[in-house]
Each structure stands twice: as structure tokens, then as C-alpha cells.
Amino acid sequence: MIITLKKGASQKELDLVLEKIQKLGYKPHVSRGKDVTIIGMIGEYAEKYKDIFDSMEAVEHISEIQKPYKLASRQFHTENTIIKVSRSLEIGGKKIQVMAGPCAVEGKDIFFKTAKAAKEGGASILRGGAFKPRSSPYTFQGLGEKGLKIMKEAGKKYHMPIISEAMTVEQTVLLSKYCDIIQIGARNMQNYDLLKAVGKQSKPVLLKRGMSATIKEFLLSAEYILSQGNYNVMLCERGIRTFEDSTRFTLDLNAVPVLKKLTHLPIILDPSHGTGIREYVSTMAKASIAAGADGLIIEIHPNPEEAFSDGPQSLFPEQFAIMMKELNPIAQAVGRELLD
């Protein structure tokens, strides 16, 4: 149930509504817009208390959220959510943010070299995997906390926030300590305990769409995070599994306008995983910007042929720099900004 307050409602009036919701045993979720404040009273049988709030002076009107994903819905928050990652970096605003780095943190020297290339190419956020969910148990699984320490040091040197993936509930505590953004990978999109864990901490979360998940399932997974009180959630389209086998996955560009209509959360595109083939990454990155993405996450590596994972889809640093320059006019054409 959505409770919309009258324009100009005071903090005291807002507090009275919040207190009433809490006394009824529900958790209130507040969305403040430019002109209006909306309170989400989310939970089973919430609508039966409609008359109680209708009689309160500060309440303008009450409506039901028709979608199963309540807090992720544009009914709850009509304006686009802008996530503040650092003092000077926001995701979801006019500027398109690019996250770049290797699939996995392999060692300090190679990671610092990659971080330098990402920064010089125009990336604003540094990515890298410290814990790797691999299809085979015999392949490289990541450096763990050692990898996070390397990332933190590189991020500090090159003045870039860092993002890395959590695979377990226990790892969320460790990543909260080192990272600026916590990633939930495609294989864990419906790991509900993990989603609730990242929802209980305050760092922004990048949630990747499962390879066989529908848009509805994707948004319901985001709802798990939002319901715990963390509203700083980004949705990442990274390709879905179809009958097509000429690319690793099928990058679902349709997801961008569909999600933009259904939700207020920022949308990130991952053309590296979406194609799995280096020569297609740049083209799909351009298409992603044209479709309305708020950001990109790109894999780069100085020596992709020697990469511990995802070498075939990793761009060489010089390819990344060229791609970023080519993306800039596309961003401008759709009223956005990319490179400073």
C-alpha cells in the first residue's frame, strides 16, 4: 500500500504516519520526491488498514501497488533513483558511469597495470573478482581477501571506487569492509539469504540478472534487497541463455526500456558477458548506451590470452580506450555524458 502525503506536510506529520505504521507491525519505506513524499507500507494484509490512514490530516491519498515487486516499482518511486557511490560519483544521473577491470584479481602487478589502463581509458569505477564462481571446481577460484586488499590499494592510488562479487552471506561482511559496491552475480540472483544479507548493509549493490530469469523474477530479487532497507540497488543485464550459440549469451537490450518503464532503479549493461567474444563487446556497448543504459561494466586485461578467466571476452587496454572515445558521441546524442 502506498500512502501519499500532502504537499508541504511537516516532519511531525510524517513521523505520526510512520509511528502508526510501526505500531501496526509493518516496516515503513519512505520515498521523498521533489514535490511529494510517499510511504510504502509493505506486507500481507496492509490494505485492510486503509481507512485508518485515510482519516489522517497529512495524507493526500492511498493506493495499492499492483506489481508484486513493491519497492522496486515506479508506483512507489516515480523519479529515477540516483545512487551516490562516493562524494563525486553518482550512478543513475546524467553521466554514464563505466566500470572496468579484469574478470579476476590475479596478482598485484598485473592488477595495478590493468587499473592504470582502466583509469586512463576513462573508466570511473574499478572492477575485479576476488571470489570467483566457476563452472569447474578445478579452475581458478580467486585470491579472496588478498585480492580485495590489492583492489583497495589500486582504487586508492587511481582514485576509483571498487566493485567485487560476494558469493556467500559471510563474504558480505568482508566485501563491505573493502568495497564501495557489492556485486551479486547471475548465479546468485535467487540466493535469497545472500540478497537479504546485502540488503542489511549500506553499500550499493549491483544485482546481475540470472541467465534464465525473467524481468519479473529479476525485479523480485531486487525487492529482497530493498525490503531490508538498502535502496541503493543497480540492475545489471548481462545476457540470457537462448537457443543461439554464436555468442556466449544473448544480450537482452529489450530489458533496458522495459526496466526503465517498470522500475526507478539504475540499469547497467554488461556486454562482455553478454557476448563472450571480444570483437562484439564495443558494438554492444554502443547499443547499450543508445538503448538508455545508465552504465556499463567491461572486462579488460593487458594480456587476455594469459588471463586466468574470461580472456576471450576481455578487451586489450588500447581497445578499451578506443571504445570509450567512440561511445562519447553516442552518449551525447541521447542527452547523456560519458568522458570528462
TORTI-608400 format. One record per residue: residue number from 1; residue in three letters; chain; y negated, x, z of N, C-alpha, C in turn. Coordinates in pm, whole numbers. Each point is the difference from the previous one (the first is absolute). Layout:
! residues N
SITE    k    r  c     npy     npx     npz    capy    capx    capz     cpy     cpx     cpz
SITE  NUM  ALA  A       Y       X       Z       Y       X       Z       Y       X       Z
...
END
This chain:
! residues 340
SITE    k    r  c     npy     npx     npz    capy    capx    capz     cpy     cpx     cpz
SITE    1  MET  A     119      84       0    -119     -84       0    -124      88       0
SITE    2  ILE  A     -99     -37     -81    -127      73      -9    -110     -81      67
SITE    3  ILE  A     -69      64      91    -113     -61      69    -127      69     -50
SITE    4  THR  A     -83     -73     -71    -125      56     -53    -115     -39      91
SITE    5  LEU  A     -73     100      48    -113     -26      88    -126     -31     -81
SITE    6  LYS  A     -91     -71      62    -127     -30     -63     -82     127     -20
SITE    7  LYS  A     -78       2    -106     -87     113     -26     -96      19     117
SITE    8  GLY  A      -8     123      49     -89      29     111      62     -23     137
SITE    9  ALA  A     131     -27       5      67     -19     129     -16     126      85
SITE   10  SER  A     -25     -17     127     -25     113      89     130      67      43
SITE   11  GLN  A     -12     119      56     116      72      52      65     -80     113
SITE   12  LYS  A     -82     -66      82      52     -80     111      85    -115     -53
SITE   13  GLU  A     -46     -63    -108      76    -111     -60     130      50     -61
SITE   14  LEU  A      -6     117     -65     121      61     -55     100      29     111
SITE   15  ASP  A     -49      56     111      88      36     112      69    -124      59
SITE   16  LEU  A     -71    -114       3      59    -123      52     118     -46     -86
SITE   17  VAL  A     -17      12    -133     109     -38     -91     119      95      17
SITE   18  LEU  A     -29     130       8     107      99      17      76     -23     130
SITE   19  GLU  A     -75     -30     106      62     -24     130      92    -121      -5
SITE   20  LYS  A     -44    -105     -69      81    -121     -13     130      27     -75
SITE   21  ILE  A     -10      80    -107     120      35     -79      99      77      86
SITE   22  GLN  A     -49      96      75      87      81      85      65     -82     110
SITE   23  LYS  A     -74     -95      57      57     -85     105     113     -88     -53
SITE   24  LEU  A      -8     -32    -129     106     -79     -62     122      84     -38
SITE   25  GLY  A     -10     132      24     114      89     -25       4      63    -137
SITE   26  TYR  A    -112      -2     -73      -6      57    -134     -89     124      -1
SITE   27  LYS  A      19      83    -100     -83     118     -16    -105     -28    -107
SITE   28  PRO  A    -129       7      33    -104     -26    -100     -24     122     -90
SITE   29  HIS  A     -25     -25    -127     -33     104     -96    -136     -32     -59
SITE   30  VAL  A     -97      87      21    -138     -28     -39     -35      71    -131
SITE   31  SER  A     -58     -76     -92     -49      54    -127    -149     -30      -9
SITE   32  ARG  A     -82     106      -1    -145     -18      -7     -49      29    -142
SITE   33  GLY  A     -59     -99     -64     -59      17    -131    -150      17      12
SITE   34  LYS  A     -67       2    -113    -146      17       0     -70    -119      65
SITE   35  ASP  A      51    -120     -29     -67    -120      47      83     -84      97
SITE   36  VAL  A     129      28       7      85     -89      77     108      79      75
SITE   37  THR  A      39     -55     116     109      59      79     118     -95      -3
SITE   38  ILE  A     117      54     -34     123     -78      -7      96      52     105
SITE   39  ILE  A      67     -90      69     101      38      98     134     -54     -45
SITE   40  GLY  A      97      89     -12     135     -41     -34      80     -26     127
SITE   41  MET  A      47    -123      16      91     -34     110     137     -15     -62
SITE   42  ILE  A      75     109       4     125       9     -77     119     -17      93
SITE   43  GLY  A      89     -87     -38     121     -18      79      59    -139     -22
SITE   44  GLU  A     121     -18      47      70    -126     -18     -71    -113      76
SITE   45  TYR  A     -17    -112     -67     -58    -122      57    -148      14      36
SITE   46  ALA  A     -69     100     -54    -142      18      31     -83    -122     -41
SITE   47  GLU  A      40     -66    -110     -79    -111     -54      -9    -119      96
SITE   48  LYS  A      93     -12      95      -2    -116      89    -119       4      97
SITE   49  TYR  A     -66     118       9    -115      14      89    -132     -16     -76
SITE   50  LYS  A       7     -48    -121    -119     -12     -85    -112     -80      67
SITE   51  ASP  A      34    -112      63    -102     -87      59     -76      68     113
SITE   52  ILE  A      67      91      72     -65      70     111    -118      81     -52
SITE   53  PHE  A      22      70    -112    -104      88     -54    -103     -78     -81
SITE   54  ASP  A      40    -112     -58     -93     -85     -73    -116     -46      88
SITE   55  SER  A      29     -15     128    -101     -52      93     -93     108      54
SITE   56  MET  A      25     126     -32     -84     108      51    -126      14     -85
SITE   57  GLU  A    -114      18      64    -130       0     -64     -13     108    -108
SITE   58  ALA  A      59     117      23     -17     113     -91      85      -9    -126
SITE   59  VAL  A      95     -93      -3      96      -8    -111     -56     -83    -115
SITE   60  GLU  A      -2      60    -118     -47     -69    -121     110     -88     -59
SITE   61  HIS  A     115      61     -23     114     -76     -50     130      76      22
SITE   62  ILE  A     111     -71     -16     133      57      21      85     -30    -123
SITE   63  SER  A      76      98     -43      88     -20    -115     131      73      23
SITE   64  GLU  A      99     -39     -76     130      65       9      13     105    -110
SITE   65  ILE  A      69     110      30      30     102    -101     132     -40     -66
SITE   66  GLN  A      -6     -27    -129     118     -49     -69     104     109     -28
SITE   67  LYS  A     -48     123     -17      91     110     -33      80      43     123
SITE   68  PRO  A     123      47     -19      80      49     115     -56     128      60
SITE   69  TYR  A     -72      77     -82     -69     119      50    -141     -44      37
SITE   70  LYS  A     -26     -10     128    -125     -61      49    -116      99       1
SITE   71  LEU  A      18     111      71    -109      96      19     -29      80    -127
SITE   72  ALA  A     100      12     -87     -19      72    -126     -67     -88    -105
SITE   73  SER  A      -6    -129      25     -51     -95     -98    -153       4     -11
SITE   74  ARG  A     -50     -29    -119    -145     -11     -20     -57    -123      71
SITE   75  GLN  A      84     -94      38     -48    -113      79     -52      48     135
SITE   76  PHE  A      67     100      56     -40      53     129    -121      92     -11
SITE   77  HIS  A      -1      82    -105    -108      98     -18     -41      -3    -146
SITE   78  THR  A    -109     -67     -31     -38     -23    -140     -55     125     -67
SITE   79  GLU  A     -64      88      75     -57     122     -57     105     111      -6
SITE   80  ASN  A     -18      94     -93      92     114      -9      -9      84     126
SITE   81  THR  A     115      36      53       3      89     117     -33     143     -44
SITE   82  ILE  A     -87      64      75     -32     141     -23      48      79     120
SITE   83  ILE  A      86      97     -25      61      78     107     -72     134      16
SITE   84  LYS  A     -46      27     118     -70     124      29     103     104      47
SITE   85  VAL  A      26      98     -85      97     104      31     -64     111      82
SITE   86  SER  A    -121      35     -36     -77     101      74    -146     -42      -3
SITE   87  ARG  A     -86      82      59    -141     -34       7     -62     -21    -139
SITE   88  SER  A      50      73     -99     -61      -5    -132      92     -54    -109
SITE   89  LEU  A     119     -48      37      96     -42    -102      51    -141      29
SITE   90  GLU  A     -19     -89     -98      46    -138      11      91     -34    -118
SITE   91  ILE  A      95     -88      25      89     -48    -107     -18    -151     -12
SITE   92  GLY  A     -24     -44    -123     -21    -142     -26    -141     -33     -42
SITE   93  GLY  A     -88     100       6    -139     -20     -43     -18      31    -147
SITE   94  LYS  A    -123      36     -37     -30      26    -141      70     126     -50
SITE   95  LYS  A      14     102      87      60     125     -45     152      -6       4
SITE   96  ILE  A      61      44    -108     146       9      -9      44     132      64
SITE   97  GLN  A      91      -8      96      48     120      69     133      43     -59
SITE   98  VAL  A      16     132     -15     124      55     -56      68      89     103
SITE   99  MET  A     126     -31      27      83      80      89      88      88     -87
SITE  100  ALA  A       3     129      28      79      91     -84      64     109      84
SITE  101  GLY  A     114      49     -48      71     107      68     145      -2     -43
SITE  102  PRO  A      81      86      58     141       7     -40      82    -112      63
SITE  103  CYS  A     114     -26     -57      91     -98      58      38      43     141
SITE  104  ALA  A      34     128      16      42      51     130     -77     126      37
SITE  105  VAL  A     -25      17     129     -57     125      50     114     102       5
SITE  106  GLU  A      -9     104     -84     109      97     -14     -24     129      79
SITE  107  GLY  A    -125      28      30     -37     123      70    -151      13       2
SITE  108  LYS  A     -50      85      86    -146      10      17     -70      50    -124
SITE  109  ASP  A      46     109     -59     -71      59    -114      -8     -95    -118
SITE  110  ILE  A     112     -60     -36       4     -88    -116     -80    -127      26
SITE  111  PHE  A       2     -48     125     -74    -122      30    -151      25      -3
SITE  112  PHE  A     -43     113      53    -143      32      -4     -48      17    -144
SITE  113  LYS  A      85      57     -83     -35      16    -141     -16    -136     -67
SITE  114  THR  A      90     -91      34      -6    -135     -56    -121     -76      53
SITE  115  ALA  A     -28      15     129    -115     -67      61    -130      45     -65
SITE  116  LYS  A     -11     128     -29    -119      55     -67     -17     -63    -138
SITE  117  ALA  A     113     -12     -72      -4     -60    -134     -38    -148       7
SITE  118  ALA  A      51     -71     101     -33    -142      17    -149     -17      26
SITE  119  LYS  A     -53      84      88    -142      -8      34     -88      32    -121
SITE  120  GLU  A      31     108     -68     -80      41    -115      10    -100    -115
SITE  121  GLY  A     114     -69     -10      17     -98    -107     -74    -130      26
SITE  122  GLY  A     -41     -23     126     -75    -120      29      67     -98      94
SITE  123  ALA  A     118      34      54      67     -87      96     -79      -4     130
SITE  124  SER  A       7    -111      69     -72     -14     127      93      -3     120
SITE  125  ILE  A     130     -24     -23      99      -8     107     120      85     -39
SITE  126  LEU  A      57      71      99     111      91     -24     131     -64      42
SITE  127  ARG  A      94      -7     -95     130     -59      30     109     106       7
SITE  128  GLY  A     108     -34      69     114      90       9     105     -60      92
SITE  129  GLY  A     126      25     -30     108     -55      81      55     102      99
SITE  130  ALA  A      -3     -35     129      62      85     102     139     -50      33
SITE  131  PHE  A      21    -130     -14     132     -62      16      32     -68    -132
SITE  132  LYS  A     112      35     -61      30     -48    -134     123     -91      -3
SITE  133  PRO  A     -17    -126     -43     117     -87     -18      63      28    -136
SITE  134  ARG  A     108      71      -2      64      41    -126     127     -80     -25
SITE  135  SER  A      31     -21    -126     121     -75     -36     126      74      42
SITE  136  SER  A      -4     131      -9     116      81      39     -26      70     134
SITE  137  PRO  A      98       1      89     -17      68     129       0     152     -12
SITE  138  TYR  A      32      51    -120      10     145     -19    -128      61     -58
SITE  139  THR  A     -97     -83     -31    -126      50     -55    -101      23     111
SITE  140  PHE  A    -110      67     -33    -103      39      97     -56    -122      73
SITE  141  GLN  A       3       5     133     -40    -114      82    -139      14      63
SITE  142  GLY  A     -69     111     -28    -133      19      54      -4      96     118
SITE  143  LEU  A    -120      49      31     -18      98     107     -33     -63     135
SITE  144  GLY  A     -15    -131       4     -28     -67     126    -137      36      56
SITE  145  GLU  A      -6      20     131    -127      27      66     -65     128     -53
SITE  146  LYS  A      81      97     -37     -55     123     -59     -81     -33    -126
SITE  147  GLY  A      52     -91     -81     -71     -42    -121    -130     -73      32
SITE  148  LEU  A       2     -81     105    -122     -71      41    -107      97      48
SITE  149  LYS  A      41     104      69     -96     101      47     -65      73    -118
SITE  150  ILE  A      81      29    -102     -53      64    -121    -101     -92     -68
SITE  151  MET  A      35    -128     -11     -90     -97     -63    -130     -11      77
SITE  152  LYS  A       9      -6     130    -120     -14      84     -92     120     -18
SITE  153  GLU  A      58     118      -5     -79     122     -18     -67       3    -137
SITE  154  ALA  A      75     -39    -104     -55      -3    -135    -110    -106     -13
SITE  155  GLY  A      23    -116      61     -99    -106      -4    -131      43      65
SITE  156  LYS  A      12      73     109    -119      50      70     -74     102     -85
SITE  157  LYS  A      74      89     -66     -62     104     -81     -74     -59    -119
SITE  158  TYR  A      61     -98     -65     -59     -56    -123     -75    -132      24
SITE  159  HIS  A     -18     -35     127     -77    -119      38      55    -126     -67
SITE  160  MET  A     131     -19      14      67    -116     -59      86     -70     105
SITE  161  PRO  A     -13    -132      13      94     -74      84     141      15     -57
SITE  162  ILE  A     103     -16      83     137      19     -47      83    -127      21
SITE  163  ILE  A      97     -17     -90      92    -113       6     142      51     -13
SITE  164  SER  A      90     -54      84     141      36      -7      83    -120      45
SITE  165  GLU  A     129       5     -31      87    -116      19      77       4     131
SITE  166  ALA  A       7    -118      65      85     -20     118     126     -74     -44
SITE  167  MET  A     114      48      47     128     -63     -33      62     -73     118
SITE  168  THR  A     -41      35     122      56     -62     120    -111     -39      96
SITE  169  VAL  A      32     -86      94     -96     -42     103     -48     122      78
SITE  170  GLU  A      93      90      32     -34     118      79    -100      90     -75
SITE  171  GLN  A      12       7    -131     -88      87     -78    -144     -51      -6
SITE  172  THR  A     -21    -129      28    -137     -54      -4     -89      67     104
SITE  173  VAL  A      58      34     114     -77      67     106     -44     137     -47
SITE  174  LEU  A      92      71     -64     -29     135     -50    -104      -4    -113
SITE  175  LEU  A      17     -93     -93     -95     -10    -111    -138     -46      46
SITE  176  SER  A      -4     -85     101    -130     -43      54     -77     119      56
SITE  177  LYS  A      73      98      49     -62     121      57     -61      88    -108
SITE  178  TYR  A      66      12    -115     -42      95    -103     -75     -62    -118
SITE  179  CYS  A      37    -123     -39     -47     -56    -127    -119     -94      16
SITE  180  ASP  A     -72     -17    -110    -110     -97      -6      48    -134     -54
SITE  181  ILE  A     105       4     -83      62    -121     -55     151      16      12
SITE  182  ILE  A      68    -106      42     146       1       8      56     -82    -117
SITE  183  GLN  A      92      60     -71      63     -68    -114     134     -59      41
SITE  184  ILE  A      25    -122     -46     133     -61      12      56      -7    -141
SITE  185  GLY  A     110      68     -21      57      12    -134      70    -126     -47
SITE  186  ALA  A      31      -2    -130      62    -117     -63     131     -39      66
SITE  187  ARG  A      79     100      40     130     -30      61     -14     -62     138
SITE  188  ASN  A    -116      13      61     -21     -54     134     -95    -120       2
SITE  189  MET  A     -28     -57    -116     -95    -111      -6      43    -117      89
SITE  190  GLN  A     130     -18      16      49    -109      84      71      50     125
SITE  191  ASN  A     -40     119      45      45      52     130     -97     -56     104
SITE  192  TYR  A      30    -117      52     -98     -76      77     -38      67     133
SITE  193  ASP  A      92      69      62     -34      72     122    -101     111     -29
SITE  194  LEU  A      18      67    -113     -93     106     -40    -137     -60     -34
SITE  195  LEU  A      -1    -114     -67    -127     -66     -34     -75     -41     127
SITE  196  LYS  A      73     -53      96     -65     -39     126     -53     123      75
SITE  197  ALA  A      73     110     -11     -42     124      69    -132      52     -56
SITE  198  VAL  A     -14       4    -133    -126      48     -58    -112    -103      20
SITE  199  GLY  A      39    -126      21     -99    -102      28     -59      11     139
SITE  200  LYS  A      72      67      89     -46      15     138     -85     124      22
SITE  201  GLN  A      -6      87    -102     -88     116      10    -123     -24     -89
SITE  202  SER  A     -99      87      10    -130     -30     -63     -25      67    -134
SITE  203  LYS  A      85      94     -42     -24      69    -127      23     -94    -119
SITE  204  PRO  A     -78      15    -108      25     -79    -121     142      21     -52
SITE  205  VAL  A      53    -103     -64     138       3     -50       2     -27    -150
SITE  206  LEU  A      72      84     -73      26     -24    -142     143     -54     -12
SITE  207  LEU  A      12    -126     -38     130     -64     -11      42      -5    -146
SITE  208  LYS  A     112      64     -32      50       0    -138      93    -119     -25
SITE  209  ARG  A     -11     -54    -118      84    -114     -39     143      47     -24
SITE  210  GLY  A      96     -75      53     140      30     -24      35     -13    -147
SITE  211  MET  A      96      78     -44      31       5    -144      56    -130     -56
SITE  212  SER  A      46     -91      89      51    -129     -46     -71    -116      68
SITE  213  ALA  A    -118      26      58     -70    -101      78     -94     -84     -85
SITE  214  THR  A      -8    -128      32     -97     -88     -63    -137      21      67
SITE  215  ILE  A    -104     -51     -64    -134       8      58      -4     -71     135
SITE  216  LYS  A      65    -114      10       3     -76     126      66      82     110
SITE  217  GLU  A     113      62     -31      68      84     100     -87     118      40
SITE  218  PHE  A     -70      56     -96     -90     113      24    -110     -40      99
SITE  219  LEU  A     -62    -115     -23    -107     -46      87      51     -40     138
SITE  220  LEU  A     120     -52       7      57     -34     130      30     126      82
SITE  221  SER  A      35     109     -69      18     127      71    -133      50      55
SITE  222  ALA  A    -106     -15     -80    -133      36      49     -38     -85     120
SITE  223  GLU  A      42    -124      -1     -31     -92     110      57      49     132
SITE  224  TYR  A     117      64      -4      58      55     122     -94     102      64
SITE  225  ILE  A     -63      83     -82     -92     102      51    -126     -67      54
SITE  226  LEU  A     -58     -90     -80    -123     -68      38      17     -81     128
SITE  227  SER  A     116     -62      16      23     -87     115       0      75     133
SITE  228  GLN  A      20     132      -9       0      82     122    -141      48      37
SITE  229  GLY  A     -99     -30     -85    -138      34      31     -60     111     -82
SITE  230  ASN  A      79      63     -87     -54     105     -89     -34     -64    -135
SITE  231  TYR  A    -130     -17     -26     -44     -66    -123     -31     100    -112
SITE  232  ASN  A      22     129      26     -31     104     -99     124      30     -85
SITE  233  VAL  A      34     -93     -86     121       9     -82     -37       6    -147
SITE  234  MET  A      61      95     -72     -14      11    -146     135     -31     -63
SITE  235  LEU  A      -3     -68    -112     123     -34     -72      16      93    -118
SITE  236  CYS  A     118      59     -15      23      96    -108     109     -49     -95
SITE  237  GLU  A     -39     -27    -123      95     -31    -107      51     132     -56
SITE  238  ARG  A     134      22       5      56     129     -42     116     -16     -98
SITE  239  GLY  A       6    -117     -62     104     -23     -99     116     -79      57
SITE  240  ILE  A      54     -89     -82     115     -80      40     118      29     -93
SITE  241  ARG  A     117     -34      47     121      26     -78      26    -117     -95
SITE  242  THR  A       6      32    -129      30    -101    -101     117      50     -85
SITE  243  PHE  A      28     -72    -109     108      44     -91     -41     120     -83
SITE  244  GLU  A    -132      30      -6     -50     110     -82      39     135      60
SITE  245  ASP  A      56      89     -83      44     130      52     -68     119     -69
SITE  246  SER  A    -105     -27     -79     -70     112     -65    -101      65      94
SITE  247  THR  A     -30     -67     112     -81      59     107      77     -19     131
SITE  248  ARG  A     -44      72     103      71      -7     128      -7    -141      59
SITE  249  PHE  A    -120     -59       0     -22    -138      42     -93     -66    -102
SITE  250  THR  A     -30    -126      22     -98     -70     -82    -124     -23      85
SITE  251  LEU  A    -110      66     -34    -124     -15      77     -58    -138     -27
SITE  252  ASP  A      -4     -84     101     -41    -140     -16    -152     -12       9
SITE  253  LEU  A     -68      18    -111    -145     -14      -3     -44    -144      25
SITE  254  ASN  A      89     -97     -29     -32    -140      31     -29     -19     148
SITE  255  ALA  A      61      85      82     -15     -15     145    -146      14      43
SITE  256  VAL  A     -78      78     -73    -139      25      43     -83    -129      -2
SITE  257  PRO  A     -14     -68    -114     -79    -124       2      62    -109      86
SITE  258  VAL  A     133      -4       6      66    -101      83     -35      23     148
SITE  259  LEU  A      14     124      44     -31      32     140    -149     -18      30
SITE  260  LYS  A     -85      35     -96    -144     -16      20     -36    -147      23
SITE  261  LYS  A      75     -90     -62     -23    -143      18      53     -49     134
SITE  262  LEU  A     114      52      41      68     -52     118     -45      61     131
SITE  263  THR  A     -43     129      -4     -27      71     124    -132      76      -5
SITE  264  HIS  A     -51      29     117    -124      77      15      27     148      19
SITE  265  LEU  A     126      41      11      34     139      30     -18      90    -122
SITE  266  PRO  A     -40     127      20     -15      94    -112     133      25     -71
SITE  267  ILE  A      -9      25    -131     120      22     -83      -1     143     -54
SITE  268  ILE  A     107      72      26      19     138     -49     113       0    -102
SITE  269  LEU  A     -13      79    -105     105      12    -102      60     140       2
SITE  270  ASP  A     131       7     -20      73     126      -2      69      18    -135
SITE  271  PRO  A     -73      56     -99      60      17    -132     103     113      -6
SITE  272  SER  A       2      86     101     100     108       2     139     -57      20
SITE  273  HIS  A      18     -82     104     130     -63      22      22    -114     -99
SITE  274  GLY  A    -110     -65     -39      13    -114     -91      58      35    -135
SITE  275  THR  A     -20     124     -44      55      44    -128     112     102      19
SITE  276  GLY  A     -20      93      94      99     104      23       0     109    -105
SITE  277  ILE  A     -96      -7     -93      -7      95    -110    -143      50     -14
SITE  278  ARG  A     -19     130       8    -133      61       4     -92     -46    -113
SITE  279  GLU  A      51      -6    -120     -88     -27    -115     -56    -142      -1
SITE  280  TYR  A      56     -90      81     -50    -138       4     -95     -26     117
SITE  281  VAL  A      -8      93      93     -76     -24     124    -148     -23     -29
SITE  282  SER  A     -60      84     -81    -143     -11     -29     -34    -132     -67
SITE  283  THR  A      81     -40     -97     -24    -126     -72       5    -119      95
SITE  284  MET  A     101      -2      88      14    -112      92    -105       4     111
SITE  285  ALA  A     -49     119      32    -111      10      95    -125     -66     -59
SITE  286  LYS  A     -24      24    -128    -115     -62     -68      15    -152      -2
SITE  287  ALA  A     121     -46     -30      25    -144      -3     -18     -61     138
SITE  288  SER  A      37      73     103     -13     -49     137    -146     -21      38
SITE  289  ILE  A     -85      95     -37    -143     -11      28     -58    -119     -76
SITE  290  ALA  A      38     -14    -127     -50    -111     -82      44    -135      56
SITE  291  ALA  A     120      -4      61      52    -125      54     -68     -40     131
SITE  292  GLY  A     -68      96      65     -74     -34     123      49      66     126
SITE  293  ALA  A      80     106     -12      51      69     120    -115      61      80
SITE  294  ASP  A      17       3     131     -99      60      89      26     148      23
SITE  295  GLY  A     116      47     -43      33     141      19     130      35     -69
SITE  296  LEU  A      27     130      -6     122      52     -61      65      99      96
SITE  297  ILE  A     131      12     -10      71     106      71      84      75    -104
SITE  298  ILE  A     -28     130     -13      53      80    -110      73     123      56
SITE  299  GLU  A     114      32     -61      72     120      39     -38     117     -91
SITE  300  ILE  A     -38     113      63     -31     121     -75      73     118      64
SITE  301  HIS  A      23     104     -79      72     118      50     -32     117     -91
SITE  302  PRO  A     -26     119      57     -31     118     -83     116      42     -90
SITE  303  ASN  A     124     -23      49     119      37     -78     101    -116       6
SITE  304  PRO  A     -23    -106     -74      86    -118       9     148      29     -25
SITE  305  GLU  A      27      99     -87     140      31     -30      72      60     121
SITE  306  GLU  A     -76      46      99      59      56     121     -17     -90     122
SITE  307  ALA  A     -56    -118     -20     -25     -92     111     131     -45      64
SITE  308  PHE  A      -3     -16     133     120     -43      73      35    -146     -29
SITE  309  SER  A    -100     -78     -44      25    -140     -33    -107     -50     -97
SITE  310  ASP  A      38     -92     -86     -91     -69     -94     -77      93     -92
SITE  311  GLY  A      59     110     -38     -65      91     -94     -34     -63    -134
SITE  312  PRO  A      92     -78     -61     -25     -56    -133    -121     -93      -8
SITE  313  GLN  A     -42     -56     113    -114     -92      -4    -128      62      57
SITE  314  SER  A       8     125      44    -117      66      59     -86      64    -107
SITE  315  LEU  A    -130     -25       6     -94      61     -93     -27     145      37
SITE  316  PHE  A     -22      85    -101     -53     133      24    -146     -17      44
SITE  317  PRO  A     -54      91      81    -138     -13      45    -100     -18    -113
SITE  318  GLU  A      19      72    -111     -94     -13    -112      10    -138     -65
SITE  319  GLN  A     120     -58      -2      16    -136     -53     -70    -101      90
SITE  320  PHE  A      10      21     130     -65     -89      96    -152       3     -18
SITE  321  ALA  A     -55     120     -15    -146      14     -17     -48     -70    -127
SITE  322  ILE  A      76      14    -109     -35     -66    -127       9    -152      17
SITE  323  MET  A     107     -46      65      17    -144      21    -117     -59      77
SITE  324  MET  A     -44      69     105    -109     -51      83    -129     -15     -83
SITE  325  LYS  A     -27      96     -86    -119      -9     -85      11    -116     -98
SITE  326  GLU  A     121     -24     -49      21    -110     -95      -5    -136      69
SITE  327  LEU  A      32      -2     129      -5    -126      75    -143     -43      31
SITE  328  ASN  A     -88      98      11    -136     -29      45     -73    -105     -85
SITE  329  PRO  A      -2      13    -133     -70    -103     -80      67    -137       8
SITE  330  ILE  A     131      -3      23      68    -129      14     -44     -68     129
SITE  331  ALA  A     -11      79     105     -49     -53     128    -140     -56     -17
SITE  332  GLN  A     -86      73     -69    -137     -45     -21      -4    -128     -85
SITE  333  ALA  A      92     -10     -96       2    -115     -89      34    -130      74
SITE  334  VAL  A      75      13     110      36    -119      79     -87     -12     126
SITE  335  GLY  A    -113      72       0     -94     -12     109      37      73     127
SITE  336  ARG  A      84     103     -13      42      75     117     -47     146     -13
SITE  337  GLU  A      25      80     103     -31     142       1     126      79      31
SITE  338  LEU  A       9     123     -54     117      85      25     -44     138      47
SITE  339  LEU  A     -48      80     -94     -42     135      33    -145       2      45
SITE  340  ASP  A     -33      84      96    -139      14      46     -84      70    -106
END
